[in-house]
Amino acid sequence: MAKDLVCNMEVDEKTAKWTTTYQGKVYYFCAPGCKKSFDSNPQKYVGGHSSGRAEHGCGCGGHC
């Protein structure tokens, strides 16, 4: 399992619908909103700092 760096949710790499590649590494996301947040500012998340679950607004339906 991979961690969605935006919301810290566990994401199965085999079934993930939303991914992006940044600096040669693939990142996995639980929802399109988390991918969009990451894509707009990857440095914010790659450094290990999350924006926090209450703030990210990933549109995942509240499961993360």
PDBQT receptor file of N, H, CA, C and O in Angstrom, charges set to zero:
ATOM      1  N   MET A   1       0.840  -1.186   0.000  1.00  0.00    +0.000 N 
ATOM      2  CA  MET A   1       0.000   0.000   0.000  1.00  0.00    +0.000 C 
ATOM      3  C   MET A   1       0.886   1.251   0.000  1.00  0.00    +0.000 C 
ATOM      4  O   MET A   1       1.959   1.287   0.602  1.00  0.00    +0.000 OA
ATOM      5  N   ALA A   2       0.399   2.246  -0.685  1.00  0.00    +0.000 N 
ATOM      6  H   ALA A   2      -0.472   2.216  -1.174  1.00  0.00    +0.000 HD
ATOM      7  CA  ALA A   2       1.080   3.539  -0.727  1.00  0.00    +0.000 C 
ATOM      8  C   ALA A   2       0.273   4.535   0.094  1.00  0.00    +0.000 C 
ATOM      9  O   ALA A   2      -0.904   4.311   0.373  1.00  0.00    +0.000 OA
ATOM     10  N   LYS A   3       0.905   5.622   0.474  1.00  0.00    +0.000 N 
ATOM     11  H   LYS A   3       1.861   5.804   0.248  1.00  0.00    +0.000 HD
ATOM     12  CA  LYS A   3       0.208   6.655   1.229  1.00  0.00    +0.000 C 
ATOM     13  C   LYS A   3      -0.088   7.844   0.318  1.00  0.00    +0.000 C 
ATOM     14  O   LYS A   3       0.795   8.347  -0.377  1.00  0.00    +0.000 OA
ATOM     15  N   ASP A   4      -1.338   8.279   0.336  1.00  0.00    +0.000 N 
ATOM     16  H   ASP A   4      -2.055   7.870   0.901  1.00  0.00    +0.000 HD
ATOM     17  CA  ASP A   4      -1.720   9.521  -0.334  1.00  0.00    +0.000 C 
ATOM     18  C   ASP A   4      -1.114  10.635   0.509  1.00  0.00    +0.000 C 
ATOM     19  O   ASP A   4      -1.523  10.840   1.651  1.00  0.00    +0.000 OA
ATOM     20  N   LEU A   5      -0.149  11.352  -0.040  1.00  0.00    +0.000 N 
ATOM     21  H   LEU A   5       0.184  11.186  -0.969  1.00  0.00    +0.000 HD
ATOM     22  CA  LEU A   5       0.569  12.370   0.730  1.00  0.00    +0.000 C 
ATOM     23  C   LEU A   5      -0.288  13.583   1.075  1.00  0.00    +0.000 C 
ATOM     24  O   LEU A   5       0.075  14.368   1.951  1.00  0.00    +0.000 OA
ATOM     25  N   VAL A   6      -1.412  13.742   0.403  1.00  0.00    +0.000 N 
ATOM     26  H   VAL A   6      -1.707  13.104  -0.309  1.00  0.00    +0.000 HD
ATOM     27  CA  VAL A   6      -2.275  14.884   0.682  1.00  0.00    +0.000 C 
ATOM     28  C   VAL A   6      -3.134  14.633   1.915  1.00  0.00    +0.000 C 
ATOM     29  O   VAL A   6      -3.237  15.496   2.787  1.00  0.00    +0.000 OA
ATOM     30  N   CYS A   7      -3.752  13.454   1.994  1.00  0.00    +0.000 N 
ATOM     31  H   CYS A   7      -3.669  12.753   1.286  1.00  0.00    +0.000 HD
ATOM     32  CA  CYS A   7      -4.675  13.178   3.111  1.00  0.00    +0.000 C 
ATOM     33  C   CYS A   7      -4.192  12.068   4.037  1.00  0.00    +0.000 C 
ATOM     34  O   CYS A   7      -4.848  11.768   5.035  1.00  0.00    +0.000 OA
ATOM     35  N   ASN A   8      -3.046  11.450   3.717  1.00  0.00    +0.000 N 
ATOM     36  H   ASN A   8      -2.513  11.694   2.906  1.00  0.00    +0.000 HD
ATOM     37  CA  ASN A   8      -2.454  10.370   4.520  1.00  0.00    +0.000 C 
ATOM     38  C   ASN A   8      -3.221   9.056   4.475  1.00  0.00    +0.000 C 
ATOM     39  O   ASN A   8      -2.971   8.171   5.293  1.00  0.00    +0.000 OA
ATOM     40  N   MET A   9      -4.138   8.913   3.546  1.00  0.00    +0.000 N 
ATOM     41  H   MET A   9      -4.342   9.632   2.881  1.00  0.00    +0.000 HD
ATOM     42  CA  MET A   9      -4.900   7.674   3.416  1.00  0.00    +0.000 C 
ATOM     43  C   MET A   9      -4.056   6.614   2.709  1.00  0.00    +0.000 C 
ATOM     44  O   MET A   9      -3.230   6.943   1.857  1.00  0.00    +0.000 OA
ATOM     45  N   GLU A  10      -4.259   5.351   3.061  1.00  0.00    +0.000 N 
ATOM     46  H   GLU A  10      -4.929   5.084   3.753  1.00  0.00    +0.000 HD
ATOM     47  CA  GLU A  10      -3.592   4.247   2.388  1.00  0.00    +0.000 C 
ATOM     48  C   GLU A  10      -4.273   4.005   1.046  1.00  0.00    +0.000 C 
ATOM     49  O   GLU A  10      -5.501   3.972   0.967  1.00  0.00    +0.000 OA
ATOM     50  N   VAL A  11      -3.474   3.836  -0.011  1.00  0.00    +0.000 N 
ATOM     51  H   VAL A  11      -2.476   3.863   0.054  1.00  0.00    +0.000 HD
ATOM     52  CA  VAL A  11      -3.988   3.619  -1.362  1.00  0.00    +0.000 C 
ATOM     53  C   VAL A  11      -3.317   2.384  -1.947  1.00  0.00    +0.000 C 
ATOM     54  O   VAL A  11      -2.094   2.253  -1.899  1.00  0.00    +0.000 OA
ATOM     55  N   ASP A  12      -4.119   1.480  -2.499  1.00  0.00    +0.000 N 
ATOM     56  H   ASP A  12      -5.113   1.587  -2.538  1.00  0.00    +0.000 HD
ATOM     57  CA  ASP A  12      -3.587   0.274  -3.132  1.00  0.00    +0.000 C 
ATOM     58  C   ASP A  12      -3.034   0.637  -4.509  1.00  0.00    +0.000 C 
ATOM     59  O   ASP A  12      -3.776   1.095  -5.378  1.00  0.00    +0.000 OA
ATOM     60  N   GLU A  13      -1.745   0.435  -4.706  1.00  0.00    +0.000 N 
ATOM     61  H   GLU A  13      -1.141   0.063  -4.000  1.00  0.00    +0.000 HD
ATOM     62  CA  GLU A  13      -1.103   0.788  -5.970  1.00  0.00    +0.000 C 
ATOM     63  C   GLU A  13      -1.698   0.031  -7.155  1.00  0.00    +0.000 C 
ATOM     64  O   GLU A  13      -1.711   0.539  -8.276  1.00  0.00    +0.000 OA
ATOM     65  N   LYS A  14      -2.184  -1.172  -6.910  1.00  0.00    +0.000 N 
ATOM     66  H   LYS A  14      -2.173  -1.585  -5.999  1.00  0.00    +0.000 HD
ATOM     67  CA  LYS A  14      -2.716  -2.004  -7.992  1.00  0.00    +0.000 C 
ATOM     68  C   LYS A  14      -4.072  -1.524  -8.494  1.00  0.00    +0.000 C 
ATOM     69  O   LYS A  14      -4.431  -1.782  -9.643  1.00  0.00    +0.000 OA
ATOM     70  N   THR A  15      -4.823  -0.835  -7.654  1.00  0.00    +0.000 N 
ATOM     71  H   THR A  15      -4.531  -0.626  -6.720  1.00  0.00    +0.000 HD
ATOM     72  CA  THR A  15      -6.176  -0.416  -8.044  1.00  0.00    +0.000 C 
ATOM     73  C   THR A  15      -6.362   1.101  -8.053  1.00  0.00    +0.000 C 
ATOM     74  O   THR A  15      -7.463   1.584  -8.321  1.00  0.00    +0.000 OA
ATOM     75  N   ALA A  16      -5.325   1.841  -7.769  1.00  0.00    +0.000 N 
ATOM     76  H   ALA A  16      -4.431   1.449  -7.551  1.00  0.00    +0.000 HD
ATOM     77  CA  ALA A  16      -5.427   3.307  -7.699  1.00  0.00    +0.000 C 
ATOM     78  C   ALA A  16      -5.841   3.886  -9.051  1.00  0.00    +0.000 C 
ATOM     79  O   ALA A  16      -5.256   3.557 -10.083  1.00  0.00    +0.000 OA
ATOM     80  N   LYS A  17      -6.841   4.741  -9.034  1.00  0.00    +0.000 N 
ATOM     81  H   LYS A  17      -7.316   5.009  -8.196  1.00  0.00    +0.000 HD
ATOM     82  CA  LYS A  17      -7.314   5.391 -10.257  1.00  0.00    +0.000 C 
ATOM     83  C   LYS A  17      -6.557   6.678 -10.536  1.00  0.00    +0.000 C 
ATOM     84  O   LYS A  17      -6.481   7.113 -11.685  1.00  0.00    +0.000 OA
ATOM     85  N   TRP A  18      -5.994   7.293  -9.500  1.00  0.00    +0.000 N 
ATOM     86  H   TRP A  18      -6.056   6.939  -8.567  1.00  0.00    +0.000 HD
ATOM     87  CA  TRP A  18      -5.345   8.593  -9.652  1.00  0.00    +0.000 C 
ATOM     88  C   TRP A  18      -3.882   8.500  -9.243  1.00  0.00    +0.000 C 
ATOM     89  O   TRP A  18      -3.560   8.198  -8.094  1.00  0.00    +0.000 OA
ATOM     90  N   THR A  19      -3.014   8.761 -10.193  1.00  0.00    +0.000 N 
ATOM     91  H   THR A  19      -3.276   9.006 -11.126  1.00  0.00    +0.000 HD
ATOM     92  CA  THR A  19      -1.565   8.745  -9.948  1.00  0.00    +0.000 C 
ATOM     93  C   THR A  19      -0.923   9.931 -10.660  1.00  0.00    +0.000 C 
ATOM     94  O   THR A  19      -1.504  10.527 -11.566  1.00  0.00    +0.000 OA
ATOM     95  N   THR A  20       0.258  10.245 -10.236  1.00  0.00    +0.000 N 
ATOM     96  H   THR A  20       0.730   9.761  -9.499  1.00  0.00    +0.000 HD
ATOM     97  CA  THR A  20       1.073  11.238 -10.934  1.00  0.00    +0.000 C 
ATOM     98  C   THR A  20       2.526  10.858 -10.738  1.00  0.00    +0.000 C 
ATOM     99  O   THR A  20       2.878  10.219  -9.746  1.00  0.00    +0.000 OA
ATOM    100  N   THR A  21       3.359  11.242 -11.666  1.00  0.00    +0.000 N 
ATOM    101  H   THR A  21       3.073  11.761 -12.472  1.00  0.00    +0.000 HD
ATOM    102  CA  THR A  21       4.792  11.002 -11.551  1.00  0.00    +0.000 C 
ATOM    103  C   THR A  21       5.473  12.346 -11.345  1.00  0.00    +0.000 C 
ATOM    104  O   THR A  21       5.266  13.289 -12.109  1.00  0.00    +0.000 OA
ATOM    105  N   TYR A  22       6.280  12.415 -10.312  1.00  0.00    +0.000 N 
ATOM    106  H   TYR A  22       6.448  11.649  -9.691  1.00  0.00    +0.000 HD
ATOM    107  CA  TYR A  22       7.000  13.641  -9.985  1.00  0.00    +0.000 C 
ATOM    108  C   TYR A  22       8.444  13.283  -9.690  1.00  0.00    +0.000 C 
ATOM    109  O   TYR A  22       8.718  12.453  -8.823  1.00  0.00    +0.000 OA
ATOM    110  N   GLN A  23       9.347  13.889 -10.390  1.00  0.00    +0.000 N 
ATOM    111  H   GLN A  23       9.125  14.563 -11.094  1.00  0.00    +0.000 HD
ATOM    112  CA  GLN A  23      10.784  13.643 -10.246  1.00  0.00    +0.000 C 
ATOM    113  C   GLN A  23      11.110  12.153 -10.312  1.00  0.00    +0.000 C 
ATOM    114  O   GLN A  23      11.926  11.651  -9.538  1.00  0.00    +0.000 OA
ATOM    115  N   GLY A  24      10.463  11.450 -11.245  1.00  0.00    +0.000 N 
ATOM    116  H   GLY A  24       9.800  11.857 -11.874  1.00  0.00    +0.000 HD
ATOM    117  CA  GLY A  24      10.747  10.046 -11.483  1.00  0.00    +0.000 C 
ATOM    118  C   GLY A  24      10.076   9.066 -10.539  1.00  0.00    +0.000 C 
ATOM    119  O   GLY A  24      10.292   7.860 -10.657  1.00  0.00    +0.000 OA
ATOM    120  N   LYS A  25       9.276   9.545  -9.617  1.00  0.00    +0.000 N 
ATOM    121  H   LYS A  25       9.100  10.525  -9.521  1.00  0.00    +0.000 HD
ATOM    122  CA  LYS A  25       8.589   8.674  -8.666  1.00  0.00    +0.000 C 
ATOM    123  C   LYS A  25       7.080   8.773  -8.868  1.00  0.00    +0.000 C 
ATOM    124  O   LYS A  25       6.544   9.855  -9.108  1.00  0.00    +0.000 OA
ATOM    125  N   VAL A  26       6.401   7.621  -8.767  1.00  0.00    +0.000 N 
ATOM    126  H   VAL A  26       6.837   6.742  -8.572  1.00  0.00    +0.000 HD
ATOM    127  CA  VAL A  26       4.948   7.592  -8.914  1.00  0.00    +0.000 C 
ATOM    128  C   VAL A  26       4.298   7.799  -7.550  1.00  0.00    +0.000 C 
ATOM    129  O   VAL A  26       4.684   7.170  -6.565  1.00  0.00    +0.000 OA
ATOM    130  N   TYR A  27       3.312   8.683  -7.504  1.00  0.00    +0.000 N 
ATOM    131  H   TYR A  27       2.998   9.195  -8.304  1.00  0.00    +0.000 HD
ATOM    132  CA  TYR A  27       2.540   8.953  -6.290  1.00  0.00    +0.000 C 
ATOM    133  C   TYR A  27       1.090   8.570  -6.551  1.00  0.00    +0.000 C 
ATOM    134  O   TYR A  27       0.581   8.741  -7.659  1.00  0.00    +0.000 OA
ATOM    135  N   TYR A  28       0.428   8.049  -5.516  1.00  0.00    +0.000 N 
ATOM    136  H   TYR A  28       0.841   7.910  -4.616  1.00  0.00    +0.000 HD
ATOM    137  CA  TYR A  28      -0.924   7.506  -5.620  1.00  0.00    +0.000 C 
ATOM    138  C   TYR A  28      -1.875   8.329  -4.758  1.00  0.00    +0.000 C 
ATOM    139  O   TYR A  28      -1.508   8.822  -3.692  1.00  0.00    +0.000 OA
ATOM    140  N   PHE A  29      -3.120   8.466  -5.252  1.00  0.00    +0.000 N 
ATOM    141  H   PHE A  29      -3.418   8.065  -6.118  1.00  0.00    +0.000 HD
ATOM    142  CA  PHE A  29      -4.095   9.311  -4.565  1.00  0.00    +0.000 C 
ATOM    143  C   PHE A  29      -5.435   8.607  -4.440  1.00  0.00    +0.000 C 
ATOM    144  O   PHE A  29      -5.798   7.778  -5.275  1.00  0.00    +0.000 OA
ATOM    145  N   CYS A  30      -6.170   8.953  -3.374  1.00  0.00    +0.000 N 
ATOM    146  H   CYS A  30      -5.874   9.626  -2.696  1.00  0.00    +0.000 HD
ATOM    147  CA  CYS A  30      -7.467   8.327  -3.109  1.00  0.00    +0.000 C 
ATOM    148  C   CYS A  30      -8.581   8.927  -3.956  1.00  0.00    +0.000 C 
ATOM    149  O   CYS A  30      -9.601   8.278  -4.188  1.00  0.00    +0.000 OA
ATOM    150  N   ALA A  31      -8.397  10.157  -4.418  1.00  0.00    +0.000 N 
ATOM    151  H   ALA A  31      -7.569  10.685  -4.229  1.00  0.00    +0.000 HD
ATOM    152  CA  ALA A  31      -9.453  10.867  -5.136  1.00  0.00    +0.000 C 
ATOM    153  C   ALA A  31      -8.826  11.927  -6.045  1.00  0.00    +0.000 C 
ATOM    154  O   ALA A  31      -7.676  12.317  -5.847  1.00  0.00    +0.000 OA
ATOM    155  N   PRO A  32      -9.585  12.388  -7.035  1.00  0.00    +0.000 N 
ATOM    156  CA  PRO A  32      -9.025  13.384  -7.961  1.00  0.00    +0.000 C 
ATOM    157  C   PRO A  32      -8.651  14.702  -7.292  1.00  0.00    +0.000 C 
ATOM    158  O   PRO A  32      -7.730  15.381  -7.748  1.00  0.00    +0.000 OA
ATOM    159  N   GLY A  33      -9.343  15.074  -6.229  1.00  0.00    +0.000 N 
ATOM    160  H   GLY A  33     -10.090  14.522  -5.859  1.00  0.00    +0.000 HD
ATOM    161  CA  GLY A  33      -9.010  16.314  -5.526  1.00  0.00    +0.000 C 
ATOM    162  C   GLY A  33      -7.641  16.261  -4.870  1.00  0.00    +0.000 C 
ATOM    163  O   GLY A  33      -6.923  17.261  -4.844  1.00  0.00    +0.000 OA
ATOM    164  N   CYS A  34      -7.277  15.104  -4.343  1.00  0.00    +0.000 N 
ATOM    165  H   CYS A  34      -7.861  14.292  -4.364  1.00  0.00    +0.000 HD
ATOM    166  CA  CYS A  34      -5.944  14.953  -3.740  1.00  0.00    +0.000 C 
ATOM    167  C   CYS A  34      -4.879  15.032  -4.826  1.00  0.00    +0.000 C 
ATOM    168  O   CYS A  34      -3.839  15.661  -4.627  1.00  0.00    +0.000 OA
ATOM    169  N   LYS A  35      -5.126  14.402  -5.969  1.00  0.00    +0.000 N 
ATOM    170  H   LYS A  35      -5.970  13.892  -6.130  1.00  0.00    +0.000 HD
ATOM    171  CA  LYS A  35      -4.179  14.485  -7.081  1.00  0.00    +0.000 C 
ATOM    172  C   LYS A  35      -4.027  15.927  -7.540  1.00  0.00    +0.000 C 
ATOM    173  O   LYS A  35      -2.911  16.385  -7.786  1.00  0.00    +0.000 OA
ATOM    174  N   LYS A  36      -5.120  16.636  -7.657  1.00  0.00    +0.000 N 
ATOM    175  H   LYS A  36      -6.027  16.264  -7.458  1.00  0.00    +0.000 HD
ATOM    176  CA  LYS A  36      -5.081  18.035  -8.094  1.00  0.00    +0.000 C 
ATOM    177  C   LYS A  36      -4.289  18.893  -7.108  1.00  0.00    +0.000 C 
ATOM    178  O   LYS A  36      -3.487  19.734  -7.514  1.00  0.00    +0.000 OA
ATOM    179  N   SER A  37      -4.516  18.676  -5.813  1.00  0.00    +0.000 N 
ATOM    180  H   SER A  37      -5.168  17.993  -5.483  1.00  0.00    +0.000 HD
ATOM    181  CA  SER A  37      -3.773  19.428  -4.793  1.00  0.00    +0.000 C 
ATOM    182  C   SER A  37      -2.281  19.156  -4.899  1.00  0.00    +0.000 C 
ATOM    183  O   SER A  37      -1.469  20.079  -4.834  1.00  0.00    +0.000 OA
ATOM    184  N   PHE A  38      -1.923  17.893  -5.061  1.00  0.00    +0.000 N 
ATOM    185  H   PHE A  38      -2.583  17.143  -5.114  1.00  0.00    +0.000 HD
ATOM    186  CA  PHE A  38      -0.513  17.528  -5.190  1.00  0.00    +0.000 C 
ATOM    187  C   PHE A  38       0.088  18.138  -6.452  1.00  0.00    +0.000 C 
ATOM    188  O   PHE A  38       1.160  18.740  -6.410  1.00  0.00    +0.000 OA
ATOM    189  N   ASP A  39      -0.612  17.977  -7.576  1.00  0.00    +0.000 N 
ATOM    190  H   ASP A  39      -1.484  17.487  -7.610  1.00  0.00    +0.000 HD
ATOM    191  CA  ASP A  39      -0.096  18.473  -8.856  1.00  0.00    +0.000 C 
ATOM    192  C   ASP A  39       0.108  19.985  -8.853  1.00  0.00    +0.000 C 
ATOM    193  O   ASP A  39       1.003  20.489  -9.532  1.00  0.00    +0.000 OA
ATOM    194  N   SER A  40      -0.703  20.702  -8.104  1.00  0.00    +0.000 N 
ATOM    195  H   SER A  40      -1.429  20.293  -7.553  1.00  0.00    +0.000 HD
ATOM    196  CA  SER A  40      -0.585  22.158  -8.087  1.00  0.00    +0.000 C 
ATOM    197  C   SER A  40       0.596  22.643  -7.250  1.00  0.00    +0.000 C 
ATOM    198  O   SER A  40       1.073  23.762  -7.440  1.00  0.00    +0.000 OA
ATOM    199  N   ASN A  41       1.077  21.797  -6.314  1.00  0.00    +0.000 N 
ATOM    200  H   ASN A  41       0.690  20.888  -6.160  1.00  0.00    +0.000 HD
ATOM    201  CA  ASN A  41       2.199  22.199  -5.463  1.00  0.00    +0.000 C 
ATOM    202  C   ASN A  41       2.876  20.953  -4.867  1.00  0.00    +0.000 C 
ATOM    203  O   ASN A  41       2.787  20.722  -3.661  1.00  0.00    +0.000 OA
ATOM    204  N   PRO A  42       3.548  20.154  -5.702  1.00  0.00    +0.000 N 
ATOM    205  CA  PRO A  42       4.137  18.905  -5.191  1.00  0.00    +0.000 C 
ATOM    206  C   PRO A  42       5.163  19.096  -4.090  1.00  0.00    +0.000 C 
ATOM    207  O   PRO A  42       5.280  18.244  -3.210  1.00  0.00    +0.000 OA
ATOM    208  N   GLN A  43       5.904  20.183  -4.116  1.00  0.00    +0.000 N 
ATOM    209  H   GLN A  43       5.809  20.875  -4.831  1.00  0.00    +0.000 HD
ATOM    210  CA  GLN A  43       6.927  20.416  -3.076  1.00  0.00    +0.000 C 
ATOM    211  C   GLN A  43       6.311  20.468  -1.685  1.00  0.00    +0.000 C 
ATOM    212  O   GLN A  43       6.957  20.096  -0.706  1.00  0.00    +0.000 OA
ATOM    213  N   LYS A  44       5.087  20.921  -1.592  1.00  0.00    +0.000 N 
ATOM    214  H   LYS A  44       4.562  21.224  -2.388  1.00  0.00    +0.000 HD
ATOM    215  CA  LYS A  44       4.399  21.008  -0.300  1.00  0.00    +0.000 C 
ATOM    216  C   LYS A  44       4.242  19.626   0.336  1.00  0.00    +0.000 C 
ATOM    217  O   LYS A  44       4.276  19.490   1.559  1.00  0.00    +0.000 OA
ATOM    218  N   TYR A  45       4.072  18.610  -0.501  1.00  0.00    +0.000 N 
ATOM    219  H   TYR A  45       4.045  18.721  -1.495  1.00  0.00    +0.000 HD
ATOM    220  CA  TYR A  45       3.795  17.259  -0.013  1.00  0.00    +0.000 C 
ATOM    221  C   TYR A  45       5.011  16.344  -0.018  1.00  0.00    +0.000 C 
ATOM    222  O   TYR A  45       5.133  15.481   0.851  1.00  0.00    +0.000 OA
ATOM    223  N   VAL A  46       5.899  16.512  -0.963  1.00  0.00    +0.000 N 
ATOM    224  H   VAL A  46       5.801  17.212  -1.669  1.00  0.00    +0.000 HD
ATOM    225  CA  VAL A  46       7.073  15.648  -1.053  1.00  0.00    +0.000 C 
ATOM    226  C   VAL A  46       7.982  15.825   0.152  1.00  0.00    +0.000 C 
ATOM    227  O   VAL A  46       8.678  14.887   0.542  1.00  0.00    +0.000 OA
ATOM    228  N   GLY A  47       7.987  16.998   0.741  1.00  0.00    +0.000 N 
ATOM    229  H   GLY A  47       7.422  17.760   0.424  1.00  0.00    +0.000 HD
ATOM    230  CA  GLY A  47       8.808  17.251   1.916  1.00  0.00    +0.000 C 
ATOM    231  C   GLY A  47       8.312  16.557   3.167  1.00  0.00    +0.000 C 
ATOM    232  O   GLY A  47       8.934  16.668   4.223  1.00  0.00    +0.000 OA
ATOM    233  N   GLY A  48       7.179  15.826   3.062  1.00  0.00    +0.000 N 
ATOM    234  H   GLY A  48       6.674  15.736   2.204  1.00  0.00    +0.000 HD
ATOM    235  CA  GLY A  48       6.656  15.088   4.198  1.00  0.00    +0.000 C 
ATOM    236  C   GLY A  48       5.641  15.843   5.015  1.00  0.00    +0.000 C 
ATOM    237  O   GLY A  48       5.203  15.352   6.055  1.00  0.00    +0.000 OA
ATOM    238  N   HIS A  49       5.247  17.040   4.569  1.00  0.00    +0.000 N 
ATOM    239  H   HIS A  49       5.603  17.439   3.724  1.00  0.00    +0.000 HD
ATOM    240  CA  HIS A  49       4.261  17.823   5.298  1.00  0.00    +0.000 C 
ATOM    241  C   HIS A  49       2.915  17.737   4.607  1.00  0.00    +0.000 C 
ATOM    242  O   HIS A  49       2.800  18.064   3.426  1.00  0.00    +0.000 OA
ATOM    243  N   SER A  50       1.905  17.306   5.325  1.00  0.00    +0.000 N 
ATOM    244  H   SER A  50       1.998  17.040   6.285  1.00  0.00    +0.000 HD
ATOM    245  CA  SER A  50       0.558  17.231   4.774  1.00  0.00    +0.000 C 
ATOM    246  C   SER A  50      -0.206  18.491   5.127  1.00  0.00    +0.000 C 
ATOM    247  O   SER A  50       0.055  19.135   6.143  1.00  0.00    +0.000 OA
ATOM    248  N   SER A  51      -1.147  18.828   4.276  1.00  0.00    +0.000 N 
ATOM    249  H   SER A  51      -1.360  18.306   3.451  1.00  0.00    +0.000 HD
ATOM    250  CA  SER A  51      -1.971  20.012   4.549  1.00  0.00    +0.000 C 
ATOM    251  C   SER A  51      -3.019  19.729   5.617  1.00  0.00    +0.000 C 
ATOM    252  O   SER A  51      -3.664  20.650   6.119  1.00  0.00    +0.000 OA
ATOM    253  N   GLY A  52      -3.186  18.464   5.961  1.00  0.00    +0.000 N 
ATOM    254  H   GLY A  52      -2.662  17.717   5.554  1.00  0.00    +0.000 HD
ATOM    255  CA  GLY A  52      -4.152  18.110   6.993  1.00  0.00    +0.000 C 
ATOM    256  C   GLY A  52      -5.469  17.658   6.401  1.00  0.00    +0.000 C 
ATOM    257  O   GLY A  52      -5.926  18.209   5.399  1.00  0.00    +0.000 OA
ATOM    258  N   ARG A  53      -6.072  16.674   7.004  1.00  0.00    +0.000 N 
ATOM    259  H   ARG A  53      -5.700  16.227   7.818  1.00  0.00    +0.000 HD
ATOM    260  CA  ARG A  53      -7.292  16.088   6.472  1.00  0.00    +0.000 C 
ATOM    261  C   ARG A  53      -8.445  17.075   6.366  1.00  0.00    +0.000 C 
ATOM    262  O   ARG A  53      -9.222  17.000   5.414  1.00  0.00    +0.000 OA
ATOM    263  N   ALA A  54      -8.576  17.977   7.293  1.00  0.00    +0.000 N 
ATOM    264  H   ALA A  54      -7.945  18.038   8.067  1.00  0.00    +0.000 HD
ATOM    265  CA  ALA A  54      -9.707  18.906   7.283  1.00  0.00    +0.000 C 
ATOM    266  C   ALA A  54      -9.579  19.960   6.207  1.00  0.00    +0.000 C 
ATOM    267  O   ALA A  54     -10.571  20.590   5.841  1.00  0.00    +0.000 OA
ATOM    268  N   GLU A  55      -8.373  20.169   5.689  1.00  0.00    +0.000 N 
ATOM    269  H   GLU A  55      -7.567  19.658   5.987  1.00  0.00    +0.000 HD
ATOM    270  CA  GLU A  55      -8.146  21.267   4.770  1.00  0.00    +0.000 C 
ATOM    271  C   GLU A  55      -8.069  20.856   3.302  1.00  0.00    +0.000 C 
ATOM    272  O   GLU A  55      -8.294  21.697   2.432  1.00  0.00    +0.000 OA
ATOM    273  N   HIS A  56      -7.766  19.617   2.996  1.00  0.00    +0.000 N 
ATOM    274  H   HIS A  56      -7.583  18.934   3.703  1.00  0.00    +0.000 HD
ATOM    275  CA  HIS A  56      -7.433  19.282   1.618  1.00  0.00    +0.000 C 
ATOM    276  C   HIS A  56      -8.619  19.242   0.671  1.00  0.00    +0.000 C 
ATOM    277  O   HIS A  56      -8.431  19.510  -0.515  1.00  0.00    +0.000 OA
ATOM    278  N   GLY A  57      -9.813  18.929   1.113  1.00  0.00    +0.000 N 
ATOM    279  H   GLY A  57      -9.965  18.711   2.077  1.00  0.00    +0.000 HD
ATOM    280  CA  GLY A  57     -10.978  18.935   0.246  1.00  0.00    +0.000 C 
ATOM    281  C   GLY A  57     -10.840  18.068  -0.980  1.00  0.00    +0.000 C 
ATOM    282  O   GLY A  57     -11.098  18.539  -2.087  1.00  0.00    +0.000 OA
ATOM    283  N   CYS A  58     -10.445  16.828  -0.829  1.00  0.00    +0.000 N 
ATOM    284  H   CYS A  58     -10.236  16.445   0.071  1.00  0.00    +0.000 HD
ATOM    285  CA  CYS A  58     -10.159  15.984  -1.978  1.00  0.00    +0.000 C 
ATOM    286  C   CYS A  58     -11.405  15.467  -2.679  1.00  0.00    +0.000 C 
ATOM    287  O   CYS A  58     -11.303  14.933  -3.784  1.00  0.00    +0.000 OA
ATOM    288  N   GLY A  59     -12.551  15.607  -2.085  1.00  0.00    +0.000 N 
ATOM    289  H   GLY A  59     -12.633  16.040  -1.188  1.00  0.00    +0.000 HD
ATOM    290  CA  GLY A  59     -13.771  15.115  -2.733  1.00  0.00    +0.000 C 
ATOM    291  C   GLY A  59     -13.925  13.617  -2.651  1.00  0.00    +0.000 C 
ATOM    292  O   GLY A  59     -14.588  13.014  -3.495  1.00  0.00    +0.000 OA
ATOM    293  N   CYS A  60     -13.329  13.008  -1.656  1.00  0.00    +0.000 N 
ATOM    294  H   CYS A  60     -12.791  13.498  -0.970  1.00  0.00    +0.000 HD
ATOM    295  CA  CYS A  60     -13.375  11.553  -1.532  1.00  0.00    +0.000 C 
ATOM    296  C   CYS A  60     -14.643  11.059  -0.842  1.00  0.00    +0.000 C 
ATOM    297  O   CYS A  60     -14.777   9.863  -0.583  1.00  0.00    +0.000 OA
ATOM    298  N   GLY A  61     -15.552  11.942  -0.548  1.00  0.00    +0.000 N 
ATOM    299  H   GLY A  61     -15.443  12.914  -0.759  1.00  0.00    +0.000 HD
ATOM    300  CA  GLY A  61     -16.785  11.520   0.103  1.00  0.00    +0.000 C 
ATOM    301  C   GLY A  61     -16.659  11.359   1.592  1.00  0.00    +0.000 C 
ATOM    302  O   GLY A  61     -17.528  10.748   2.215  1.00  0.00    +0.000 OA
ATOM    303  N   GLY A  62     -15.622  11.879   2.182  1.00  0.00    +0.000 N 
ATOM    304  H   GLY A  62     -14.916  12.375   1.676  1.00  0.00    +0.000 HD
ATOM    305  CA  GLY A  62     -15.454  11.841   3.630  1.00  0.00    +0.000 C 
ATOM    306  C   GLY A  62     -14.805  10.596   4.177  1.00  0.00    +0.000 C 
ATOM    307  O   GLY A  62     -14.770  10.412   5.394  1.00  0.00    +0.000 OA
ATOM    308  N   HIS A  63     -14.283   9.719   3.310  1.00  0.00    +0.000 N 
ATOM    309  H   HIS A  63     -14.311   9.868   2.322  1.00  0.00    +0.000 HD
ATOM    310  CA  HIS A  63     -13.669   8.493   3.835  1.00  0.00    +0.000 C 
ATOM    311  C   HIS A  63     -12.236   8.666   4.269  1.00  0.00    +0.000 C 
ATOM    312  O   HIS A  63     -11.636   7.731   4.799  1.00  0.00    +0.000 OA
ATOM    313  N   CYS A  64     -11.672   9.834   4.058  1.00  0.00    +0.000 N 
ATOM    314  H   CYS A  64     -12.159  10.594   3.627  1.00  0.00    +0.000 HD
ATOM    315  CA  CYS A  64     -10.272   9.996   4.489  1.00  0.00    +0.000 C 
ATOM    316  C   CYS A  64     -10.129  11.128   5.483  1.00  0.00    +0.000 C 
ATOM    317  O   CYS A  64      -9.024  11.404   5.950  1.00  0.00    +0.000 OA
TER     318      CYS A  64
